[in-house]
Amino acid sequence: MSGIVGGVRYKIHMHVLGAQDAFFLARRTRKDSPHTTAAYQRDLAGVNTLLAETLSCPVEDLVIAQLTGANLREAFGVFADSHAKSSVLRAWSTWNQFLTFCVAEDLIAGNPMGAVARPRTPPLVPKPLRGEDTPEQLLTAAAEGARKGRDPWPERDVLVIALGLVAGLRSAEMRTLTLASVVGREGDQRLHVKGKGNRDRSVPIEPPMERIVEAYLKSCRQRFPQGRFDRESALLRDRHGEPIGRGGLEYLVKSCFRWAGLNDRVPTGANLHALRHTFATRLAEDGASASEIMALLGHASLATSQNYIEATARERRAAVASNRTYRALRDI
């Protein structure tokens, strides 16, 4: 059955699940990453369940006509009670995109998400490692094999930390690197990175980093003499020679901090991402422009990159203000 508003026919009794299938089909040309698609599916499914509970019907029976502002407000209210602000904000954005698609496809007359309050977007606060020489201390400790265990692998520890500190890579970007990702002639190499939202970028690496990569690959061949080392093989591997997983990578970095005695220098909740923030902050401190930071870190928005420059400016001012001489000036 359809409804007619202003001469336009709307499919108000189309099932919500069918509309969501159509939404994902339409997004195929955007080439979303599997991670992005999975996140969208979770956001839609989570609120679908709450809508079904609100309306006392099975999820598969939900229809477009039931996606009203009042119903969505109630469902999102329950969703917000058990989720963090960032999760609510992401779910709100997902549903807003889905319902915008429904309007474009003449499934509904208007987007009801305007009636659902959205959490304020928290400002980006860079979380670099604390301490001017912390990055150098961390690298030195890793190179000296500070991370003890049954099977120390300092070459890999150093490479992972360096990929964060001098290339600014995210966890997912590190895990998708292959041997073919290292391109260029010796002395002029770069990393080809598959970034967030399938945005590719190229990050130059200097000869010291080239040597770190080569030392790591040599250690891999020694550890896994029967292993595959073709161009499509994963660069970062676990202790069994398999591509390293997300949890394994996080644990590696966290334990490097612990063994180096630098746990107190890591911002809460940052860990591996603190390496990337340190890379960006140092770029800003050394005079890189927002557009340069954007290109090197793969940011989607120039405003995100600008935050590092503004944060660095505030930190410099705070450092100047802490100068003891200023206390004397105040008394004059």
C-alpha positions as CSV (number, residue, x, y, z in Angstrom):
1,M,0.0,0.0,0.0
2,S,1.2,3.5,-0.7
3,G,0.4,7.0,0.6
4,I,0.1,10.1,-1.6
5,V,1.3,13.5,-0.4
6,G,1.3,16.5,-2.7
7,G,0.8,14.2,-5.7
8,V,3.8,12.0,-4.8
9,R,3.3,8.4,-3.9
10,Y,5.1,7.0,-0.9
11,K,5.6,3.3,-0.1
12,I,4.7,3.7,3.6
13,H,4.0,0.0,4.1
14,M,7.4,-1.2,2.8
15,H,9.2,-3.3,5.4
16,V,12.0,-1.5,7.2
17,L,14.4,-4.4,6.7
18,G,13.7,-4.3,3.0
19,A,14.5,-0.6,2.9
20,Q,17.7,-1.1,4.8
21,D,18.8,-3.8,2.3
22,A,18.1,-1.3,-0.5
23,F,20.1,1.3,1.5
24,F,23.2,-0.9,1.6
25,L,22.8,-1.9,-2.0
26,A,22.8,1.8,-3.0
27,R,26.0,2.3,-1.0
28,R,28.0,-0.3,-2.8
29,T,29.4,2.3,-5.2
30,R,30.8,4.2,-2.3
31,K,33.2,1.2,-1.6
32,D,32.7,1.4,2.2
33,S,35.2,-0.7,4.1
34,P,33.9,-3.9,5.7
35,H,34.4,-2.2,9.1
36,T,32.2,0.7,8.2
37,T,29.5,-1.5,6.7
38,A,29.4,-3.7,9.9
39,A,29.2,-0.6,12.1
40,Y,26.2,0.7,10.0
41,Q,24.5,-2.7,10.3
42,R,24.9,-2.8,14.0
43,D,23.5,0.7,14.4
44,L,20.5,0.0,12.3
45,A,19.9,-3.4,13.9
46,G,20.2,-2.1,17.5
47,V,17.5,0.6,17.0
48,N,15.4,-1.8,14.9
49,T,15.2,-4.1,18.0
50,L,14.2,-1.2,20.3
51,L,11.6,0.0,17.8
52,A,10.1,-3.5,17.7
53,E,9.9,-3.6,21.5
54,T,8.3,-0.2,21.6
55,L,5.7,-1.2,19.0
56,S,5.3,-4.8,20.4
57,C,5.9,-6.4,17.0
58,P,8.6,-8.6,15.5
59,V,11.5,-6.7,13.8
60,E,10.6,-8.3,10.4
61,D,7.1,-6.7,10.6
62,L,8.3,-3.2,11.1
63,V,7.2,-0.9,8.2
64,I,8.3,2.5,7.0
65,A,5.1,4.2,8.2
66,Q,6.2,3.3,11.8
67,L,9.4,5.3,11.5
68,T,7.9,8.4,13.1
69,G,9.6,11.1,15.1
70,A,7.8,9.9,18.3
71,N,8.7,6.2,17.8
72,L,12.4,7.0,17.0
73,R,12.7,9.4,20.0
74,E,11.5,6.6,22.3
75,A,13.8,4.0,20.7
76,F,16.8,6.3,20.8
77,G,16.0,7.3,24.4
78,V,16.3,3.6,25.5
79,F,19.4,3.2,23.3
80,A,21.1,6.2,25.0
81,D,20.5,4.7,28.4
82,S,22.9,1.8,27.7
83,H,25.4,3.3,25.2
84,A,28.1,5.9,25.4
85,K,27.6,9.4,23.8
86,S,29.9,8.5,20.9
87,S,27.9,5.4,20.2
88,V,24.6,7.3,20.3
89,L,26.0,10.0,18.0
90,R,27.2,7.4,15.5
91,A,23.8,5.6,15.5
92,W,22.0,8.9,15.1
93,S,24.2,9.6,12.0
94,T,23.6,6.2,10.6
95,W,19.8,6.5,10.9
96,N,19.9,10.0,9.5
97,Q,21.7,8.7,6.4
98,F,19.3,5.8,6.1
99,L,16.2,8.0,6.4
100,T,17.7,10.6,4.0
101,F,18.0,7.7,1.5
102,C,14.3,6.8,2.2
103,V,13.3,10.4,1.3
104,A,15.4,10.3,-1.9
105,E,13.8,7.0,-2.9
106,D,10.2,8.3,-2.2
107,L,9.7,5.8,0.6
108,I,8.8,8.6,3.1
109,A,7.8,12.2,2.8
110,G,10.4,13.6,5.2
111,N,13.3,12.7,7.4
112,P,12.0,12.3,11.0
113,M,15.4,12.4,12.6
114,G,15.0,16.1,13.1
115,A,12.7,15.2,15.9
116,V,15.3,13.1,17.6
117,A,17.8,15.0,19.8
118,R,21.4,14.4,18.8
119,P,24.3,14.5,21.3
120,R,26.7,17.3,20.9
121,T,29.8,16.3,19.0
122,P,32.7,16.2,21.5
123,P,35.6,18.3,20.3
124,L,38.7,16.4,19.2
125,V,41.3,16.6,21.9
126,P,44.6,15.2,20.7
127,K,46.1,12.7,23.1
128,P,49.8,12.5,22.4
129,L,52.3,10.8,24.7
130,R,53.2,13.0,27.7
131,G,56.8,13.9,28.1
132,E,59.1,15.5,25.5
133,D,61.4,12.5,25.2
134,T,58.8,9.7,25.7
135,P,58.8,8.6,22.1
136,E,62.5,8.2,22.0
137,Q,62.5,6.3,25.3
138,L,59.9,4.0,24.0
139,L,61.7,3.2,20.8
140,T,65.0,2.7,22.7
141,A,63.4,0.3,25.2
142,A,61.8,-1.7,22.4
143,A,65.0,-1.9,20.4
144,E,66.9,-3.2,23.5
145,G,64.3,-6.0,24.0
146,A,62.7,-4.5,27.1
147,R,59.5,-6.4,26.4
148,K,60.3,-9.7,28.0
149,G,58.5,-12.9,27.4
150,R,58.9,-16.5,26.2
151,D,59.8,-15.3,22.7
152,P,61.0,-11.7,22.4
153,W,60.7,-10.1,19.0
154,P,62.2,-6.6,19.3
155,E,62.4,-6.1,15.5
156,R,58.6,-6.3,15.3
157,D,58.1,-4.2,18.4
158,V,60.2,-1.4,17.0
159,L,58.5,-1.5,13.6
160,V,55.0,-1.3,15.1
161,I,55.9,1.6,17.4
162,A,57.6,3.4,14.5
163,L,54.6,2.9,12.2
164,G,52.7,4.9,14.7
165,L,55.3,7.5,15.7
166,V,56.8,8.3,12.2
167,A,54.0,7.3,9.9
168,G,50.9,8.1,12.0
169,L,49.1,4.8,11.1
170,R,45.9,3.7,12.7
171,S,45.6,0.1,14.0
172,A,43.5,-1.1,11.1
173,E,45.9,0.6,8.6
174,M,48.9,-1.3,10.2
175,R,47.0,-4.6,9.9
176,T,46.2,-4.1,6.2
177,L,49.8,-3.4,5.2
178,T,51.3,-5.9,2.8
179,L,54.8,-6.4,1.5
180,A,53.6,-4.5,-1.6
181,S,52.7,-1.5,0.6
182,V,56.4,-0.6,0.8
183,V,57.1,1.0,-2.5
184,G,59.9,3.0,-4.1
185,R,63.7,2.9,-4.5
186,E,66.0,2.5,-1.6
187,G,66.5,5.9,0.0
188,D,63.2,7.2,-1.4
189,Q,60.6,4.7,-0.2
190,R,57.0,5.3,1.0
191,L,54.1,3.4,2.5
192,H,51.0,2.9,0.4
193,V,48.3,3.0,3.1
194,K,44.6,2.0,2.8
195,G,43.0,4.4,5.1
196,K,39.7,5.0,6.8
197,G,36.7,5.1,4.4
198,N,38.9,3.4,1.7
199,R,40.9,6.6,1.2
200,D,44.4,5.7,0.0
201,R,47.4,7.8,0.9
202,S,51.2,7.7,0.5
203,V,53.4,8.3,3.5
204,P,57.1,9.0,2.8
205,I,59.6,7.1,5.0
206,E,63.2,8.0,5.6
207,P,66.3,5.7,5.4
208,P,66.2,4.9,9.2
209,M,62.7,3.6,8.9
210,E,63.7,1.6,5.7
211,R,66.3,-0.1,7.8
212,I,63.7,-0.9,10.5
213,V,61.5,-2.5,7.9
214,E,64.3,-4.5,6.4
215,A,65.5,-5.7,9.9
216,Y,62.0,-6.9,10.6
217,L,61.6,-8.7,7.3
218,K,64.9,-10.4,7.9
219,S,63.7,-11.6,11.3
220,C,60.5,-12.9,9.7
221,R,62.4,-15.0,7.2
222,Q,64.5,-16.5,10.0
223,R,61.5,-17.2,12.2
224,F,59.3,-18.6,9.3
225,P,61.6,-20.2,6.8
226,Q,58.7,-22.0,5.1
227,G,56.4,-18.9,5.2
228,R,55.0,-17.0,2.3
229,F,56.6,-13.7,1.5
230,D,54.9,-12.7,-1.8
231,R,53.7,-9.1,-2.4
232,E,50.2,-9.7,-1.0
233,S,51.4,-11.3,2.2
234,A,50.6,-9.3,5.4
235,L,53.5,-7.2,6.6
236,L,52.8,-7.5,10.4
237,R,52.6,-11.1,11.7
238,D,51.9,-12.8,14.9
239,R,54.2,-15.4,16.6
240,H,52.8,-18.1,14.3
241,G,53.5,-16.3,11.1
242,E,49.8,-15.4,10.6
243,P,48.5,-11.8,10.0
244,I,48.4,-10.1,13.4
245,G,44.9,-9.4,14.8
246,R,43.5,-6.3,16.4
247,G,43.8,-7.6,19.9
248,G,47.3,-8.8,19.4
249,L,48.4,-5.5,18.1
250,E,46.8,-3.6,21.0
251,Y,48.4,-5.9,23.5
252,L,51.8,-5.5,21.8
253,V,51.8,-1.7,22.2
254,K,50.3,-1.8,25.7
255,S,53.0,-4.2,26.9
256,C,55.7,-2.1,25.3
257,F,54.6,0.9,27.4
258,R,54.5,-1.3,30.5
259,W,57.9,-2.9,30.0
260,A,59.5,0.5,29.2
261,G,58.1,1.9,32.4
262,L,56.1,4.6,30.6
263,N,52.5,3.7,31.5
264,D,52.1,7.0,33.3
265,R,52.9,8.9,30.1
266,V,50.0,7.4,28.1
267,P,46.7,9.3,28.0
268,T,43.7,7.3,29.3
269,G,42.1,5.2,26.5
270,A,44.7,6.1,23.9
271,N,47.5,3.4,23.8
272,L,48.2,2.7,20.1
273,H,46.3,5.8,19.0
274,A,48.6,7.9,21.2
275,L,51.4,7.1,18.8
276,R,49.4,8.5,15.9
277,H,48.5,11.6,18.0
278,T,52.1,12.1,18.9
279,F,53.1,12.0,15.2
280,A,50.5,14.6,14.3
281,T,51.3,16.9,17.3
282,R,55.0,16.8,16.5
283,L,54.2,17.7,12.9
284,A,52.2,20.7,14.1
285,E,55.0,21.7,16.5
286,D,57.5,21.6,13.7
287,G,55.4,23.9,11.5
288,A,53.5,21.6,9.2
289,S,50.3,23.1,7.8
290,A,46.8,21.7,8.4
291,S,46.7,20.5,4.7
292,E,50.0,18.7,5.1
293,I,48.8,17.0,8.3
294,M,45.5,16.1,6.6
295,A,47.4,14.4,3.7
296,L,49.8,12.5,5.9
297,L,47.2,11.3,8.4
298,G,44.4,10.6,6.0
299,H,41.9,12.9,7.6
300,A,38.6,13.4,5.8
301,S,38.2,17.0,7.1
302,L,40.7,19.9,7.2
303,A,39.1,20.9,10.5
304,T,40.3,17.7,12.2
305,S,43.9,18.5,11.2
306,Q,43.5,22.1,12.3
307,N,42.7,20.8,15.8
308,Y,46.3,19.6,16.2
309,I,47.7,23.0,15.3
310,E,45.3,24.8,17.7
311,A,46.0,22.3,20.5
312,T,49.8,22.8,20.0
313,A,49.4,26.6,20.2
314,R,47.5,26.2,23.5
315,E,50.2,23.9,24.9
316,R,52.9,26.4,23.9
317,R,51.1,29.3,25.6
318,A,50.6,27.2,28.7
319,A,54.3,26.3,28.7
320,V,55.3,30.0,28.4
321,A,52.8,31.0,31.1
322,S,54.4,28.5,33.5
323,N,57.8,30.3,33.2
324,R,58.9,31.4,36.7
325,T,59.9,34.8,35.5
326,Y,56.2,35.6,34.8
327,R,55.6,35.4,38.5
328,A,58.1,38.1,39.1
329,L,56.5,40.2,36.3
330,R,53.1,39.9,38.0
331,D,54.5,41.6,41.1
332,I,55.9,44.6,39.2
